[in-house]
Amino acid sequence: MKKIDRLAKKEYRNRSELIREAVRIYINNLGEWDKIFKAGRRAAKKLGITSEKQVNEIVYEYRHGRKSH
């Protein structure tokens, strides 16, 4: 709570205002991550990627100069 109180003071807010804002941002970020993961699943389906292992292989090949997909 001391860290929260210090940050609230630094931002000229009270503890409740700071916590409300932090929760609002956290919830918004969850929604954004959901969108990112959905887009990733759509891209994977389009490319025929069915496992995390395949993703790792593609990333490895890309990083080492071999194109895949």
GUDOTI-497891 format. One record per residue: x, y, z of N, C-alpha, C, O in turn. Coordinates in nm, 3 decimals. Layout:
<recs>
@npx:X | npy:Y | npz:Z | capx:X | capy:Y | capz:Z | cpx:X | cpy:Y | cpz:Z | opx:X | opy:Y | opz:Z
...
</recs>
This chain:
<recs>
@npx:0.082 | npy:-0.120 | npz:0.000 | capx:0.000 | capy:0.000 | capz:0.000 | cpx:0.086 | cpy:0.126 | cpz:0.000 | opx:0.041 | opy:0.231 | opz:-0.046
@npx:0.207 | npy:0.116 | npz:0.051 | capx:0.292 | capy:0.235 | capz:0.052 | cpx:0.327 | cpy:0.279 | cpz:-0.088 | opx:0.330 | opy:0.398 | opz:-0.118
@npx:0.354 | npy:0.181 | npz:-0.176 | capx:0.386 | capy:0.215 | capz:-0.316 | cpx:0.267 | cpy:0.283 | cpz:-0.382 | opx:0.282 | opy:0.380 | opz:-0.455
@npx:0.148 | npy:0.229 | npz:-0.356 | capx:0.026 | capy:0.287 | capz:-0.413 | cpx:0.008 | cpy:0.429 | cpz:-0.363 | opx:-0.021 | opy:0.520 | opz:-0.440
@npx:0.026 | npy:0.448 | npz:-0.235 | capx:0.009 | capy:0.581 | capz:-0.177 | cpx:0.113 | cpy:0.680 | cpz:-0.233 | opx:0.080 | opy:0.796 | opz:-0.260
@npx:0.237 | npy:0.634 | npz:-0.250 | capx:0.339 | capy:0.722 | capz:-0.307 | cpx:0.305 | cpy:0.762 | cpz:-0.450 | opx:0.319 | opy:0.878 | opz:-0.488
@npx:0.262 | npy:0.664 | npz:-0.528 | capx:0.226 | capy:0.692 | capz:-0.667 | cpx:0.105 | cpy:0.783 | cpz:-0.674 | opx:0.101 | opy:0.876 | opz:-0.755
@npx:0.006 | npy:0.758 | npz:-0.591 | capx:-0.113 | capy:0.844 | capz:-0.589 | cpx:-0.074 | cpy:0.988 | cpz:-0.557 | opx:-0.122 | opy:1.082 | opz:-0.620
@npx:0.011 | npy:1.004 | npz:-0.460 | capx:0.055 | capy:1.139 | capz:-0.422 | cpx:0.129 | cpy:1.205 | cpz:-0.538 | opx:0.108 | opy:1.322 | opz:-0.568
@npx:0.217 | npy:1.127 | npz:-0.603 | capx:0.294 | capy:1.179 | capz:-0.716 | cpx:0.202 | cpy:1.224 | cpz:-0.829 | opx:0.232 | opy:1.323 | opz:-0.897
@npx:0.092 | npy:1.153 | npz:-0.850 | capx:-0.003 | capy:1.185 | capz:-0.957 | cpx:-0.118 | cpy:1.274 | cpz:-0.911 | opx:-0.213 | opy:1.297 | opz:-0.985
@npx:-0.109 | npy:1.324 | npz:-0.789 | capx:-0.211 | capy:1.414 | capz:-0.732 | cpx:-0.350 | cpy:1.350 | cpz:-0.733 | opx:-0.448 | opy:1.413 | opz:-0.771
@npx:-0.355 | npy:1.223 | npz:-0.692 | capx:-0.481 | capy:1.149 | capz:-0.681 | cpx:-0.487 | cpy:1.088 | cpz:-0.542 | opx:-0.388 | opy:1.081 | opz:-0.470
@npx:-0.607 | npy:1.045 | npz:-0.506 | capx:-0.613 | capy:0.965 | capz:-0.384 | cpx:-0.602 | cpy:0.818 | cpz:-0.422 | opx:-0.607 | opy:0.784 | opz:-0.540
@npx:-0.587 | npy:0.733 | npz:-0.323 | capx:-0.566 | capy:0.589 | capz:-0.347 | cpx:-0.680 | cpy:0.529 | cpz:-0.429 | opx:-0.655 | opy:0.453 | opz:-0.523
@npx:-0.804 | npy:0.562 | npz:-0.396 | capx:-0.919 | capy:0.506 | capz:-0.466 | cpx:-0.920 | cpy:0.543 | cpz:-0.613 | opx:-0.947 | opy:0.459 | opz:-0.699
@npx:-0.890 | npy:0.669 | npz:-0.643 | capx:-0.885 | capy:0.712 | capz:-0.783 | cpx:-0.777 | cpy:0.637 | cpz:-0.860 | opx:-0.798 | opy:0.593 | opz:-0.973
@npx:-0.662 | npy:0.622 | npz:-0.798 | capx:-0.552 | capy:0.551 | capz:-0.863 | cpx:-0.588 | cpy:0.405 | cpz:-0.890 | opx:-0.562 | opy:0.353 | opz:-0.998
@npx:-0.647 | npy:0.341 | npz:-0.792 | capx:-0.684 | capy:0.199 | capz:-0.807 | cpx:-0.793 | cpy:0.183 | cpz:-0.912 | opx:-0.788 | opy:0.090 | opz:-0.992
@npx:-0.892 | npy:0.272 | npz:-0.914 | capx:-0.997 | capy:0.266 | capz:-1.016 | cpx:-0.937 | cpy:0.278 | cpz:-1.156 | opx:-0.973 | opy:0.203 | opz:-1.247
@npx:-0.845 | npy:0.374 | npz:-1.172 | capx:-0.782 | capy:0.393 | capz:-1.302 | cpx:-0.699 | cpy:0.271 | cpz:-1.340 | opx:-0.701 | opy:0.228 | opz:-1.456
@npx:-0.627 | npy:0.214 | npz:-1.245 | capx:-0.545 | capy:0.096 | capz:-1.274 | cpx:-0.633 | cpy:-0.022 | cpz:-1.317 | opx:-0.597 | opy:-0.094 | opz:-1.410
@npx:-0.745 | npy:-0.041 | npz:-1.252 | capx:-0.836 | capy:-0.150 | capz:-1.288 | cpx:-0.897 | cpy:-0.125 | cpz:-1.425 | opx:-0.911 | opy:-0.218 | opz:-1.505
@npx:-0.935 | npy:0.000 | npz:-1.454 | capx:-0.991 | capy:0.034 | capz:-1.585 | cpx:-0.889 | cpy:0.002 | cpz:-1.695 | opx:-0.924 | opy:-0.057 | opz:-1.797
@npx:-0.764 | npy:0.041 | npz:-1.675 | capx:-0.659 | capy:0.014 | capz:-1.773 | cpx:-0.637 | cpy:-0.136 | cpz:-1.788 | opx:-0.622 | opy:-0.186 | opz:-1.899
@npx:-0.633 | npy:-0.207 | npz:-1.676 | capx:-0.613 | capy:-0.353 | capz:-1.678 | cpx:-0.723 | cpy:-0.422 | cpz:-1.759 | opx:-0.694 | opy:-0.507 | opz:-1.843
@npx:-0.847 | npy:-0.385 | npz:-1.735 | capx:-0.960 | capy:-0.446 | capz:-1.806 | cpx:-0.953 | cpy:-0.413 | cpz:-1.954 | opx:-0.979 | opy:-0.499 | opz:-2.038
@npx:-0.919 | npy:-0.289 | npz:-1.987 | capx:-0.906 | capy:-0.249 | capz:-2.127 | cpx:-0.795 | cpy:-0.329 | cpz:-2.195 | opx:-0.812 | opy:-0.373 | opz:-2.309
@npx:-0.684 | npy:-0.347 | npz:-2.127 | capx:-0.572 | capy:-0.423 | capz:-2.183 | cpx:-0.610 | cpy:-0.569 | cpz:-2.208 | opx:-0.567 | opy:-0.628 | opz:-2.307
@npx:-0.690 | npy:-0.627 | npz:-2.120 | capx:-0.736 | capy:-0.764 | capz:-2.141 | cpx:-0.814 | cpy:-0.775 | cpz:-2.271 | opx:-0.796 | opy:-0.870 | opz:-2.348
@npx:-0.900 | npy:-0.677 | npz:-2.297 | capx:-0.977 | capy:-0.676 | capz:-2.420 | cpx:-0.887 | cpy:-0.664 | cpz:-2.542 | opx:-0.911 | opy:-0.728 | opz:-2.644
@npx:-0.784 | npy:-0.581 | npz:-2.531 | capx:-0.691 | capy:-0.565 | capz:-2.642 | cpx:-0.614 | cpy:-0.694 | cpz:-2.667 | opx:-0.595 | opy:-0.734 | opz:-2.782
@npx:-0.570 | npy:-0.761 | npz:-2.561 | capx:-0.499 | capy:-0.889 | capz:-2.577 | cpx:-0.590 | cpy:-0.993 | cpz:-2.641 | opx:-0.544 | opy:-1.073 | opz:-2.723
@npx:-0.718 | npy:-0.992 | npz:-2.604 | capx:-0.812 | capy:-1.086 | capz:-2.667 | cpx:-0.817 | cpy:-1.063 | cpz:-2.818 | opx:-0.820 | opy:-1.159 | opz:-2.896
@npx:-0.819 | npy:-0.937 | npz:-2.860 | capx:-0.822 | capy:-0.905 | capz:-3.003 | cpx:-0.695 | cpy:-0.956 | cpz:-3.071 | opx:-0.700 | opy:-1.012 | opz:-3.181
@npx:-0.581 | npy:-0.936 | npz:-3.007 | capx:-0.454 | capy:-0.979 | capz:-3.064 | cpx:-0.450 | cpy:-1.131 | cpz:-3.080 | opx:-0.408 | opy:-1.182 | opz:-3.184
@npx:-0.493 | npy:-1.203 | npz:-2.976 | capx:-0.492 | capy:-1.349 | capz:-2.984 | cpx:-0.589 | cpy:-1.401 | cpz:-3.089 | opx:-0.559 | opy:-1.498 | opz:-3.159
@npx:-0.705 | npy:-1.338 | npz:-3.102 | capx:-0.801 | capy:-1.378 | capz:-3.205 | cpx:-0.741 | cpy:-1.359 | cpz:-3.344 | opx:-0.756 | opy:-1.445 | opz:-3.431
@npx:-0.674 | npy:-1.246 | npz:-3.364 | capx:-0.610 | capy:-1.220 | capz:-3.493 | cpx:-0.501 | cpy:-1.324 | cpz:-3.520 | opx:-0.486 | opy:-1.370 | opz:-3.633
@npx:-0.427 | npy:-1.360 | npz:-3.418 | capx:-0.323 | capy:-1.462 | capz:-3.432 | cpx:-0.381 | cpy:-1.597 | cpz:-3.467 | opx:-0.326 | opy:-1.669 | opz:-3.551
@npx:-0.492 | npy:-1.633 | npz:-3.405 | capx:-0.556 | capy:-1.761 | capz:-3.437 | cpx:-0.607 | cpy:-1.763 | cpz:-3.580 | opx:-0.596 | opy:-1.864 | opz:-3.649
@npx:-0.663 | npy:-1.649 | npz:-3.626 | capx:-0.712 | capy:-1.641 | capz:-3.765 | cpx:-0.595 | cpy:-1.655 | cpz:-3.862 | opx:-0.605 | opy:-1.728 | opz:-3.962
@npx:-0.485 | npy:-1.586 | npz:-3.834 | capx:-0.367 | capy:-1.594 | capz:-3.922 | cpx:-0.311 | cpy:-1.735 | cpz:-3.924 | opx:-0.274 | opy:-1.786 | opz:-4.030
@npx:-0.304 | npy:-1.798 | npz:-3.808 | capx:-0.252 | capy:-1.935 | capz:-3.801 | cpx:-0.340 | cpy:-2.031 | cpz:-3.882 | opx:-0.290 | opy:-2.117 | opz:-3.954
@npx:-0.470 | npy:-2.014 | npz:-3.868 | capx:-0.561 | capy:-2.101 | capz:-3.944 | cpx:-0.543 | cpy:-2.082 | cpz:-4.093 | opx:-0.541 | opy:-2.179 | opz:-4.169
@npx:-0.529 | npy:-1.956 | npz:-4.136 | capx:-0.510 | capy:-1.926 | capz:-4.277 | cpx:-0.381 | cpy:-1.988 | cpz:-4.331 | opx:-0.376 | opy:-2.032 | opz:-4.446
@npx:-0.277 | npy:-1.992 | npz:-4.248 | capx:-0.148 | capy:-2.047 | capz:-4.289 | cpx:-0.136 | cpy:-2.198 | cpz:-4.264 | opx:-0.035 | opy:-2.259 | opz:-4.298
@npx:-0.239 | npy:-2.256 | npz:-4.204 | capx:-0.235 | capy:-2.399 | capz:-4.176 | cpx:-0.149 | cpy:-2.436 | cpz:-4.056 | opx:-0.105 | opy:-2.551 | opz:-4.044
@npx:-0.126 | npy:-2.340 | npz:-3.968 | capx:-0.046 | capy:-2.366 | capz:-3.849 | cpx:-0.139 | cpy:-2.424 | cpz:-3.742 | opx:-0.242 | opy:-2.366 | opz:-3.710
@npx:-0.100 | npy:-2.539 | npz:-3.689 | capx:-0.188 | capy:-2.607 | capz:-3.594 | cpx:-0.128 | cpy:-2.625 | cpz:-3.455 | opx:-0.194 | opy:-2.677 | opz:-3.365
@npx:-0.002 | npy:-2.583 | npz:-3.438 | capx:0.059 | capy:-2.603 | capz:-3.306 | cpx:0.158 | cpy:-2.492 | cpz:-3.273 | opx:0.210 | opy:-2.424 | opz:-3.361
@npx:0.183 | npy:-2.478 | npz:-3.146 | capx:0.284 | capy:-2.382 | capz:-3.101 | cpx:0.423 | cpy:-2.425 | cpz:-3.149 | opx:0.509 | opy:-2.341 | opz:-3.175
@npx:0.443 | npy:-2.555 | npz:-3.161 | capx:0.570 | capy:-2.606 | capz:-3.212 | cpx:0.596 | cpy:-2.553 | cpz:-3.353 | opx:0.708 | opy:-2.513 | opz:-3.385
@npx:0.493 | npy:-2.554 | npz:-3.435 | capx:0.508 | capy:-2.501 | capz:-3.571 | cpx:0.543 | cpy:-2.353 | cpz:-3.569 | opx:0.627 | opy:-2.307 | opz:-3.647
@npx:0.480 | npy:-2.279 | npz:-3.481 | capx:0.510 | capy:-2.136 | capz:-3.468 | cpx:0.657 | cpy:-2.118 | cpz:-3.432 | opx:0.726 | opy:-2.035 | opz:-3.492
@npx:0.704 | npy:-2.194 | npz:-3.335 | capx:0.844 | capy:-2.184 | capz:-3.293 | cpx:0.939 | cpy:-2.217 | cpz:-3.408 | opx:1.042 | opy:-2.152 | opz:-3.424
@npx:0.905 | npy:-2.318 | npz:-3.487 | capx:0.987 | capy:-2.355 | capz:-3.603 | cpx:0.992 | cpy:-2.243 | cpz:-3.705 | opx:1.098 | opy:-2.212 | opz:-3.760
@npx:0.878 | npy:-2.182 | npz:-3.732 | capx:0.871 | capy:-2.072 | capz:-3.828 | cpx:0.954 | cpy:-1.954 | cpz:-3.780 | opx:1.028 | opy:-1.894 | opz:-3.858
@npx:0.943 | npy:-1.921 | npz:-3.653 | capx:1.020 | capy:-1.810 | capz:-3.596 | cpx:1.169 | cpy:-1.841 | cpz:-3.605 | opx:1.249 | opy:-1.755 | opz:-3.641
@npx:1.206 | npy:-1.964 | npz:-3.571 | capx:1.347 | capy:-2.004 | capz:-3.577 | cpx:1.402 | cpy:-1.991 | cpz:-3.719 | opx:1.509 | opy:-1.936 | opz:-3.741
@npx:1.326 | npy:-2.043 | npz:-3.814 | capx:1.370 | capy:-2.037 | capz:-3.954 | cpx:1.381 | cpy:-1.893 | cpz:-4.002 | opx:1.476 | opy:-1.858 | opz:-4.073
@npx:1.287 | npy:-1.810 | npz:-3.963 | capx:1.289 | capy:-1.670 | capz:-4.005 | cpx:1.411 | cpy:-1.599 | cpz:-3.947 | opx:1.479 | opy:-1.524 | opz:-4.017
@npx:1.437 | npy:-1.622 | npz:-3.820 | capx:1.550 | capy:-1.556 | capz:-3.753 | cpx:1.684 | cpy:-1.602 | cpz:-3.807 | opx:1.783 | opy:-1.530 | opz:-3.796
@npx:1.687 | npy:-1.721 | npz:-3.866 | capx:1.813 | capy:-1.774 | capz:-3.918 | cpx:1.821 | cpy:-1.767 | cpz:-4.070 | opx:1.899 | opy:-1.839 | opz:-4.132
@npx:1.740 | npy:-1.680 | npz:-4.129 | capx:1.752 | capy:-1.653 | capz:-4.271 | cpx:1.687 | cpy:-1.750 | cpz:-4.364 | opx:1.705 | opy:-1.743 | opz:-4.485
@npx:1.610 | npy:-1.842 | npz:-4.310 | capx:1.537 | capy:-1.936 | capz:-4.396 | cpx:1.391 | cpy:-1.898 | cpz:-4.392 | opx:1.330 | opy:-1.893 | opz:-4.285
@npx:1.334 | npy:-1.872 | npz:-4.508 | capx:1.194 | capy:-1.834 | capz:-4.512 | cpx:1.105 | cpy:-1.956 | cpz:-4.501 | opx:1.132 | opy:-2.061 | opz:-4.558
@npx:0.999 | npy:-1.940 | npz:-4.427 | capx:0.899 | capy:-2.045 | capz:-4.414 | cpx:0.762 | cpy:-1.979 | cpz:-4.421 | opx:0.742 | opy:-1.871 | opz:-4.366
@npx:0.670 | npy:-2.041 | npz:-4.488 | capx:0.533 | capy:-1.992 | capz:-4.505 | cpx:0.540 | cpy:-1.863 | cpz:-4.578 | opx:0.436 | opy:-1.802 | opz:-4.604
</recs>
